[in-house]
Amino acid sequence: MWRNVLRTALIIAAIAVFIWLLAHIPKTVEVFIIATLIAYGINPLIRRLSVKVPRLAAIVIIYALFLLLLFVGAVIIVPTIVEQLQNVFSHSGAYLASAQTFIDGVQTWINKKLGGHALPPQLGNIEGQAIARLSDIFQAALAGVGVLLVLVVNYLLIGITAVILSYYLLVNSNAVRNSFLSLFPERSQERARHFVREVARVFGGFIGGQIVLCAFSGVFTFGALEFVVPQYALLLGVLTGVLYAIPYLGVFGALVIGVLLGLLKSWAAAAWTAAIIFAITKIADTVLVPKVMGESVGVSPMAIIFAVFAGGELFGVWGLILAIPAAALFKVVWVVWLLPWITGKPSTLEAVTQSTPVPIDSTSLAGR
């Protein structure tokens, strides 16, 4: 008995030390997270292609196509986005003028309806305070361009390193899996293999599905906005596709940015921009999510809401993006390992297999 208690205490202590070490090497952790996500996202394609060609050849073909897409993005998409961002900053004066006109109208309407004496002292200088705040925002944005470029270069290097590492993980997937399985005693080998399969199913389905959903949202948003705000269509398309990966808050952020950029043209353009972004992301939520996700992520809606807000509070953007697969991973750990350990009952693979995940509806999974 004491031997089991000591063994459990040592395992918990080792896990605590491991987490402490990870907290002190955040960049390395980011590289491995991105590499793992890339590997899980690409692996389903490699599995399908491996039916016709050897696995190594399939990996080389998929990565060649992947690098080709990155090259096209770097040569065509990135310069266009930079040009559109420059256009936004160059029209900041016009944006401030439009904002001032709108605030003047609001203040005139309030004075007409209520009378100047009815306004609280705090609202006596609505125009001056609002314009000053908008000016500060634009100046801060301009001042932060240099910092943004440094961050972009930094994450570009992290991304390149992660792509190389993901290739290594896929090529040596058998060795990685065997190394993981070697950590478990013989009596737990079958359960550990089942755990590996479940994790691959959950992460592979989620990452692959998210890639499809983000690509759909970005491409169709760009295509539709070409008829409304062509000068910002690509920028908004890319932002919508990227932000769609952030549950609950991502689409809201895309709508706000779309409205602000649409206002640079007209009120009608702002309204149409918001309507297009909302309609396309809603189509992705209601039509595509059930098809591309299926039951790969079997977590209840309440658990997802808690995971998203807790992940965002603890780990920022990464916590928001990885909240759903992390919650699904915790469920797998609970069913396969923790529940049998707590109850003291041996877990058979039949019992684990029968615990089918609760299908999640499109709105709670997408969280848009």
C-alpha positions as CSV (number, residue, x, y, z in Angstrom):
1,M,0.0,0.0,0.0
2,W,2.7,2.5,1.0
3,R,4.6,1.6,-2.1
4,N,1.6,2.6,-4.3
5,V,1.2,5.8,-2.3
6,L,4.9,6.7,-2.8
7,R,4.7,5.8,-6.5
8,T,1.6,8.1,-7.0
9,A,3.3,10.9,-5.0
10,L,6.4,10.6,-7.2
11,I,4.4,10.7,-10.4
12,I,2.5,13.8,-9.2
13,A,5.8,15.5,-8.2
14,A,7.3,14.7,-11.6
15,I,4.3,16.1,-13.4
16,A,4.5,19.3,-11.3
17,V,8.2,19.7,-12.0
18,F,7.5,19.1,-15.7
19,I,4.8,21.8,-15.8
20,W,7.1,24.2,-13.9
21,L,9.9,23.6,-16.6
22,L,7.4,24.2,-19.4
23,A,6.3,27.5,-17.9
24,H,9.9,28.7,-18.1
25,I,10.4,27.9,-21.8
26,P,7.3,29.4,-23.5
27,K,8.9,29.8,-27.0
28,T,9.9,26.1,-27.1
29,V,6.5,25.1,-25.9
30,E,4.9,27.3,-28.7
31,V,7.1,25.6,-31.3
32,F,6.1,22.1,-30.1
33,I,2.4,23.1,-29.9
34,I,2.4,24.5,-33.5
35,A,4.4,21.5,-34.8
36,T,1.9,19.0,-33.1
37,L,-1.1,20.9,-34.5
38,I,0.5,20.9,-38.0
39,A,1.3,17.1,-37.8
40,Y,-2.2,16.2,-36.6
41,G,-3.8,18.4,-39.2
42,I,-1.8,16.9,-42.1
43,N,-1.8,13.3,-40.9
44,P,-5.3,12.4,-42.1
45,L,-4.3,13.5,-45.6
46,I,-1.1,11.4,-45.4
47,R,-3.1,8.4,-44.2
48,R,-5.4,8.6,-47.1
49,L,-2.6,9.1,-49.6
50,S,-0.6,6.2,-48.0
51,V,-3.1,3.8,-49.4
52,K,-1.7,4.4,-52.9
53,V,1.9,5.3,-52.2
54,P,4.5,4.6,-49.4
55,R,4.0,6.7,-46.3
56,L,7.3,8.6,-46.7
57,A,6.4,9.5,-50.3
58,A,2.9,10.6,-49.1
59,I,4.6,12.9,-46.4
60,V,6.9,14.4,-49.0
61,I,4.0,15.1,-51.5
62,I,1.8,16.7,-48.8
63,Y,4.6,18.8,-47.5
64,A,5.5,19.9,-51.0
65,L,1.9,21.1,-51.5
66,F,1.9,22.7,-48.1
67,L,5.1,24.6,-48.8
68,L,3.8,25.6,-52.2
69,L,0.7,27.2,-50.5
70,L,2.9,29.0,-48.1
71,F,5.0,30.3,-50.9
72,V,1.9,31.6,-52.8
73,G,0.7,33.2,-49.6
74,A,4.1,34.9,-49.0
75,V,4.4,36.1,-52.6
76,I,0.8,37.1,-53.4
77,I,-1.3,37.4,-50.3
78,V,1.1,39.0,-47.8
79,P,2.1,42.0,-50.0
80,T,-1.6,42.7,-50.7
81,I,-2.5,42.6,-47.0
82,V,0.4,45.0,-46.2
83,E,-0.8,47.4,-48.9
84,Q,-4.3,47.3,-47.6
85,L,-3.1,48.0,-44.0
86,Q,-1.1,50.9,-45.3
87,N,-4.3,52.1,-47.0
88,V,-6.1,52.0,-43.6
89,F,-3.4,54.0,-41.9
90,S,-3.3,56.5,-44.7
91,H,-7.0,57.2,-44.4
92,S,-7.0,57.5,-40.6
93,G,-7.6,61.3,-41.0
94,A,-10.7,60.6,-43.1
95,Y,-11.8,58.1,-40.5
96,L,-11.4,60.7,-37.7
97,A,-13.3,63.2,-39.7
98,S,-16.2,60.8,-40.3
99,A,-16.2,59.9,-36.6
100,Q,-16.3,63.6,-35.7
101,T,-19.2,64.2,-38.0
102,F,-21.1,61.3,-36.4
103,I,-20.4,62.5,-32.9
104,D,-21.5,66.0,-33.8
105,G,-24.8,64.6,-35.0
106,V,-25.3,62.5,-31.9
107,Q,-24.5,65.5,-29.6
108,T,-26.9,67.8,-31.6
109,W,-29.6,65.2,-31.4
110,I,-29.2,64.8,-27.6
111,N,-29.2,68.6,-27.1
112,K,-32.3,68.9,-29.3
113,K,-34.2,66.2,-27.5
114,L,-33.1,66.8,-23.9
115,G,-31.7,70.3,-23.9
116,G,-28.1,71.1,-23.0
117,H,-29.0,71.6,-19.4
118,A,-30.2,68.0,-19.1
119,L,-26.8,66.5,-20.0
120,P,-24.6,65.4,-17.0
121,P,-21.3,67.3,-16.7
122,Q,-19.4,64.1,-17.7
123,L,-21.0,64.2,-21.1
124,G,-20.6,67.9,-21.7
125,N,-17.6,67.4,-24.0
126,I,-18.6,64.2,-25.8
127,E,-17.0,65.3,-29.1
128,G,-13.6,66.4,-27.6
129,Q,-13.2,63.3,-25.5
130,A,-14.2,60.8,-28.2
131,I,-12.0,62.4,-30.9
132,A,-9.1,62.6,-28.5
133,R,-9.6,58.9,-27.7
134,L,-9.8,57.9,-31.4
135,S,-6.6,60.0,-32.1
136,D,-4.8,58.2,-29.3
137,I,-5.9,54.8,-30.7
138,F,-4.6,55.6,-34.2
139,Q,-1.3,57.0,-32.8
140,A,-0.8,53.9,-30.7
141,A,-1.5,51.7,-33.7
142,L,1.0,53.6,-35.8
143,A,3.6,53.5,-33.0
144,G,3.0,49.8,-32.7
145,V,3.7,49.0,-36.3
146,G,7.4,48.4,-35.5
147,V,6.6,46.1,-32.6
148,L,4.1,44.3,-34.8
149,L,6.7,43.7,-37.5
150,V,9.1,42.3,-34.9
151,L,6.3,39.9,-33.6
152,V,5.6,38.9,-37.2
153,V,9.2,38.0,-37.9
154,N,9.4,36.2,-34.5
155,Y,6.4,34.1,-35.2
156,L,7.6,33.5,-38.8
157,L,10.8,31.9,-37.4
158,I,8.7,29.9,-34.9
159,G,6.4,28.8,-37.7
160,I,9.3,27.6,-39.9
161,T,10.9,25.7,-37.0
162,A,7.5,24.2,-36.2
163,V,7.0,23.0,-39.8
164,I,10.4,21.3,-39.8
165,L,9.7,19.7,-36.4
166,S,6.2,18.5,-37.6
167,Y,7.9,16.8,-40.6
168,Y,10.2,15.0,-38.1
169,L,7.3,14.0,-36.0
170,L,5.4,12.5,-38.9
171,V,8.4,10.7,-40.4
172,N,9.3,9.2,-37.0
173,S,5.7,8.8,-35.8
174,N,6.2,5.1,-35.0
175,A,9.3,5.8,-32.9
176,V,7.5,8.6,-31.1
177,R,4.5,6.4,-30.3
178,N,6.7,3.5,-29.2
179,S,8.7,5.9,-26.9
180,F,5.4,7.0,-25.3
181,L,4.1,3.4,-24.9
182,S,7.4,2.4,-23.3
183,L,6.6,4.6,-20.3
184,F,3.8,2.3,-19.3
185,P,4.0,-1.2,-17.7
186,E,2.9,-4.3,-19.7
187,R,-0.5,-4.5,-18.1
188,S,-1.3,-0.9,-19.2
189,Q,0.0,-1.2,-22.8
190,E,-3.4,-1.9,-24.4
191,R,-5.0,1.0,-22.6
192,A,-2.2,3.3,-23.6
193,R,-2.6,2.3,-27.2
194,H,-6.3,3.0,-27.0
195,F,-5.4,6.4,-25.5
196,V,-3.0,7.2,-28.4
197,R,-5.7,6.3,-30.9
198,E,-8.4,8.4,-29.2
199,V,-6.0,11.4,-29.0
200,A,-5.2,11.1,-32.7
201,R,-8.9,10.9,-33.5
202,V,-9.8,13.9,-31.4
203,F,-7.0,16.2,-32.5
204,G,-6.8,15.0,-36.1
205,G,-10.6,15.5,-36.5
206,F,-10.6,18.9,-34.8
207,I,-7.5,20.4,-36.6
208,G,-8.5,19.1,-40.0
209,G,-12.0,20.4,-39.5
210,Q,-10.8,23.8,-38.3
211,I,-8.6,24.1,-41.3
212,V,-11.6,23.5,-43.6
213,L,-13.9,25.9,-41.7
214,C,-11.3,28.7,-41.5
215,A,-10.5,28.3,-45.2
216,F,-14.2,28.4,-46.1
217,S,-14.9,31.5,-44.0
218,G,-11.8,33.3,-45.3
219,V,-12.2,32.5,-49.0
220,F,-16.0,33.2,-49.2
221,T,-15.7,36.3,-47.1
222,F,-13.0,37.6,-49.5
223,G,-15.1,36.7,-52.6
224,A,-18.2,38.4,-51.3
225,L,-16.5,41.5,-50.0
226,E,-14.8,42.1,-53.4
227,F,-18.2,43.6,-54.5
228,V,-18.6,45.8,-51.3
229,V,-15.2,46.9,-50.1
230,P,-12.6,45.6,-52.6
231,Q,-9.9,47.7,-51.2
232,Y,-10.1,45.8,-47.9
233,A,-11.6,42.5,-49.1
234,L,-8.4,40.4,-48.8
235,L,-7.5,41.8,-45.4
236,L,-11.0,41.1,-44.0
237,G,-11.1,37.7,-45.6
238,V,-7.8,36.6,-44.0
239,L,-8.8,38.2,-40.7
240,T,-12.2,36.4,-40.7
241,G,-10.5,33.0,-41.6
242,V,-7.9,33.4,-38.8
243,L,-10.3,34.8,-36.2
244,Y,-12.8,32.0,-36.9
245,A,-10.4,29.7,-35.1
246,I,-11.0,31.6,-31.8
247,P,-14.3,30.4,-30.3
248,Y,-17.0,32.9,-29.3
249,L,-14.8,36.0,-29.6
250,G,-13.3,35.5,-33.0
251,V,-16.2,36.2,-35.3
252,F,-17.3,39.2,-33.0
253,G,-13.8,40.6,-33.5
254,A,-14.1,40.1,-37.3
255,L,-17.4,41.9,-37.3
256,V,-16.1,44.9,-35.4
257,I,-13.1,45.2,-37.7
258,G,-15.3,44.8,-40.8
259,V,-17.7,47.5,-39.6
260,L,-14.8,49.9,-38.9
261,L,-13.2,49.4,-42.3
262,G,-16.5,49.5,-44.0
263,L,-17.2,52.9,-42.4
264,L,-14.2,54.3,-44.3
265,K,-16.3,53.9,-47.4
266,S,-19.9,54.5,-46.2
267,W,-22.5,53.4,-43.7
268,A,-24.0,51.0,-46.3
269,A,-20.6,49.4,-46.9
270,A,-20.2,48.9,-43.2
271,A,-23.7,47.3,-42.9
272,W,-23.1,45.0,-45.9
273,T,-19.7,44.0,-44.6
274,A,-21.1,43.0,-41.3
275,A,-23.9,41.1,-42.9
276,I,-21.6,39.2,-45.2
277,I,-19.2,38.2,-42.4
278,F,-22.1,37.2,-40.2
279,A,-23.9,35.2,-42.9
280,I,-20.8,33.2,-44.1
281,T,-19.6,32.3,-40.6
282,K,-23.2,31.3,-39.7
283,I,-23.3,29.0,-42.7
284,A,-20.0,27.5,-41.6
285,D,-21.4,27.0,-38.1
286,T,-24.7,25.4,-39.1
287,V,-23.9,23.6,-42.3
288,L,-20.2,22.7,-42.3
289,V,-19.4,22.0,-38.6
290,P,-21.6,18.9,-38.3
291,K,-20.1,17.5,-41.6
292,V,-16.4,18.2,-41.1
293,M,-16.3,17.8,-37.3
294,G,-18.7,15.0,-36.7
295,E,-18.2,13.5,-33.3
296,S,-14.4,14.0,-33.2
297,V,-14.8,16.4,-30.3
298,G,-17.2,14.9,-27.9
299,V,-17.6,17.5,-25.1
300,S,-20.8,19.0,-23.7
301,P,-21.6,22.7,-24.5
302,M,-21.2,23.8,-20.9
303,A,-17.8,22.2,-20.7
304,I,-16.8,24.0,-23.8
305,I,-17.9,27.4,-22.6
306,F,-16.0,26.9,-19.3
307,A,-12.9,25.6,-21.2
308,V,-12.9,28.6,-23.6
309,F,-13.2,31.3,-20.9
310,A,-10.8,29.5,-18.5
311,G,-8.3,28.9,-21.3
312,G,-8.4,32.5,-22.4
313,E,-8.0,33.8,-18.9
314,L,-5.0,31.5,-18.2
315,F,-3.2,31.3,-21.5
316,G,-4.5,34.2,-23.6
317,V,-5.0,33.6,-27.4
318,W,-3.5,30.1,-27.3
319,G,-5.9,29.2,-24.5
320,L,-8.9,30.3,-26.6
321,I,-7.7,28.4,-29.7
322,L,-6.8,25.2,-27.9
323,A,-9.7,25.2,-25.3
324,I,-11.9,22.8,-27.2
325,P,-9.4,20.1,-28.1
326,A,-7.9,20.5,-24.6
327,A,-11.3,19.8,-23.1
328,A,-11.7,16.8,-25.4
329,L,-8.3,15.6,-24.4
330,F,-9.2,15.9,-20.7
331,K,-12.3,13.8,-21.3
332,V,-10.2,11.1,-22.9
333,V,-7.7,11.1,-20.0
334,W,-10.7,11.0,-17.6
335,V,-12.3,8.0,-19.2
336,V,-9.2,6.0,-19.9
337,W,-7.1,6.8,-16.8
338,L,-8.5,8.9,-14.1
339,L,-12.0,7.4,-13.6
340,P,-10.6,3.8,-13.2
341,W,-7.9,5.1,-10.8
342,I,-10.5,7.0,-8.7
343,T,-13.1,4.2,-8.5
344,G,-10.5,1.4,-8.2
345,K,-12.3,-0.6,-10.9
346,P,-10.3,-2.0,-13.8
347,S,-11.2,-0.4,-17.0
348,T,-11.8,-2.7,-20.0
349,L,-11.5,-1.5,-23.6
350,E,-15.1,-2.4,-24.1
351,A,-16.2,0.0,-21.3
352,V,-14.0,2.7,-22.7
353,T,-15.3,2.2,-26.3
354,Q,-18.9,2.2,-25.2
355,S,-18.5,5.6,-23.6
356,T,-19.4,7.4,-26.8
357,P,-18.7,11.1,-26.7
358,V,-21.8,13.4,-26.5
359,P,-22.2,14.9,-30.0
360,I,-21.8,18.6,-29.8
361,D,-24.1,20.9,-31.8
362,S,-22.7,23.3,-34.3
363,T,-23.2,26.5,-32.4
364,S,-21.6,25.3,-29.2
365,L,-18.6,23.7,-31.0
366,A,-18.0,26.7,-33.2
367,G,-18.9,29.1,-30.5
368,R,-19.4,31.8,-33.0
